[in-house]
Amino acid sequence: MISKKNLKNKRSLRIRSKVKRTSNLRLCAFRSSKHIYIQVIDDKKGKTILSASSHDDSCKKNKGKPKEVAFKVGEKIGDLIKEKKISDKFTFDRGGYLYHGRIKELAMGIRSKGIKF
């Protein structure tokens, strides 16, 4: 029997294999039941360049619905990317999560700051 966990792992491997084929920087998303995290990762060097989450002090002050918090985290990482003047191409790695709800709001928050992926 196929479980939700197996389906998520299958999606995750499929997405990760497509992302690894590109030479772009990776926007890697993770969500838990309470928080949402995003990182900008350079796979060539194996380093995390930037990160933002709803667990940070600046986002903890802004309480609201989970989708609103995810949008604000997306805006925050967009601001950090612009601040560091990173002009490389990005690939969004949603980590096996379906593109709806908090993950979609996170992506919309990043795009609202002019970052294209």
Secondary structure as the mmCIF struct_conf table of DSSP 4:
data_model
#
loop_
_struct_conf.conf_type_id
_struct_conf.id
_struct_conf.beg_label_comp_id
_struct_conf.beg_label_asym_id
_struct_conf.beg_label_seq_id
_struct_conf.end_label_comp_id
_struct_conf.end_label_asym_id
_struct_conf.end_label_seq_id
HELX_RH_AL_P HELX_RH_AL_P1 LYS A 4 ARG A 21
BEND BEND1 THR A 22 THR A 22
BEND BEND2 ASN A 24 ASN A 24
STRN STRN1 LEU A 25 ARG A 31
BEND BEND3 SER A 33 LYS A 34
STRN STRN2 ILE A 36 ASP A 42
TURN_TY1_P TURN_TY1_P1 ASP A 43 GLY A 46
STRN STRN3 LYS A 47 SER A 53
TURN_TY1_P TURN_TY1_P2 SER A 54 HIS A 55
BEND BEND4 ASP A 56 ASP A 56
HELX_RH_AL_P HELX_RH_AL_P2 ASP A 57 LYS A 60
BEND BEND5 LYS A 61 ASN A 62
HELX_RH_AL_P HELX_RH_AL_P3 PRO A 66 LYS A 84
TURN_TY1_P TURN_TY1_P3 LYS A 85 LYS A 85
BEND BEND6 ASP A 88 ASP A 88
STRN STRN4 PHE A 90 ASP A 93
TURN_TY1_P TURN_TY1_P4 GLY A 95 GLY A 96
BEND BEND7 TYR A 99 HIS A 100
TURN_TY1_P TURN_TY1_P5 GLY A 101 GLY A 101
HELX_RH_AL_P HELX_RH_AL_P4 ARG A 102 ARG A 111
TURN_TY1_P TURN_TY1_P6 SER A 112 GLY A 114
#
